[in-house]
Amino acid sequence: GHSDHQLRLWDARSRGGAPTGAIPHHGWVSSVAWCGVREHLLVSGCHDGGVRLWDTRSPRVALHSLPRHKGKALCVAWDGADAVVSGGTDGQLRISTLAA
């Protein structure tokens, strides 16, 4: 994450070294996890408590906002292809099942 509230994406195959995209957030991005099954999906956790699902092919708007934490969202992880786990400073571990 960065203080400008942007999550930047790089394509490791490109030689330019410049970011290929930026995903806007409302606070400091504290965690990111790529989906191991669907290559274009990632989930992010943010200091505003938000946990959001993104498609890197269209990163301007989140695909889905998952249940928020009352404090900061500190960590996110995938459980297979259809569930996201997040933990935050509110002491909660949230498991969100994604609709097929």
C-alpha positions in Angstrom: 0.0 0.0 0.0 0.9 3.6 -0.3 -0.1 6.9 1.4 -1.8 8.0 -1.8 -4.4 5.2 -1.4 -3.5 3.4 -4.7 -2.8 -0.2 -5.3 -0.4 -0.3 -8.3 -0.1 -3.2 -10.7 2.9 -4.2 -12.8 3.1 -6.6 -15.6 6.4 -8.6 -15.0 6.5 -9.4 -18.7 6.8 -5.8 -19.8 10.1 -4.0 -20.0 8.9 -0.5 -19.3 9.0 -0.7 -15.5 6.0 1.6 -15.2 2.8 0.4 -13.4 0.2 -1.0 -15.8 -2.7 0.1 -13.6 -3.8 1.5 -10.3 -6.7 0.5 -8.2 -8.2 3.3 -6.0 -8.9 2.9 -2.3 -10.3 5.0 0.5 -7.4 4.4 2.9 -4.0 2.8 3.2 -3.9 -0.6 1.5 -2.7 -3.1 4.1 -3.0 -6.4 2.3 -3.5 -8.0 -1.1 -4.1 -11.6 -2.2 -4.3 -13.0 -5.8 -6.9 -15.7 -6.5 -4.9 -18.9 -7.3 -7.7 -20.2 -9.6 -8.9 -17.1 -11.5 -5.9 -15.1 -12.6 -7.6 -11.7 -13.0 -9.1 -11.6 -9.5 -7.6 -10.2 -6.4 -8.9 -9.1 -3.0 -7.6 -6.2 -1.0 -7.8 -5.1 2.7 -7.6 -1.4 3.6 -7.2 0.7 6.8 -10.7 2.1 6.2 -11.9 -1.4 7.2 -12.9 -2.3 3.6 -12.3 -5.7 2.0 -12.9 -5.5 -1.8 -12.8 -7.9 -4.7 -11.3 -6.6 -7.9 -11.0 -7.8 -11.5 -7.7 -6.4 -12.9 -9.1 -6.2 -16.4 -11.5 -3.4 -15.1 -9.9 -2.0 -12.0 -11.7 1.3 -11.6 -14.7 -0.1 -9.7 -14.6 -3.0 -7.2 -16.6 -6.1 -8.3 -17.8 -6.5 -4.8 -17.4 -5.0 -1.3 -17.2 -7.7 1.3 -18.3 -7.2 5.0 -16.3 -4.4 6.5 -14.2 -4.6 9.7 -15.0 -2.1 12.5 -11.3 -1.2 12.6 -8.6 -1.6 10.0 -8.6 -4.7 7.7 -5.1 -6.1 8.2 -4.9 -9.3 6.2 -6.8 -11.1 3.4 -6.5 -14.6 1.9 -8.4 -16.8 -0.5 -9.8 -20.1 0.6 -10.1 -21.9 -2.8 -11.8 -19.9 -5.6 -15.0 -19.1 -3.8 -14.2 -17.8 -0.4 -12.2 -14.9 1.1 -11.0 -14.7 4.7 -10.1 -11.4 6.3 -8.8 -10.3 9.7 -8.8 -6.9 11.3 -8.0 -4.8 14.3 -11.6 -5.4 15.5 -10.4 -8.9 16.5 -12.8 -10.5 13.9 -12.0 -13.2 11.3 -14.5 -12.9 8.5 -15.2 -15.6 5.9 -17.1 -14.4 2.9 -18.4 -16.9 0.3 -18.6 -15.5 -3.2 -21.6 -16.3 -5.4 -20.8 -18.4 -8.5 
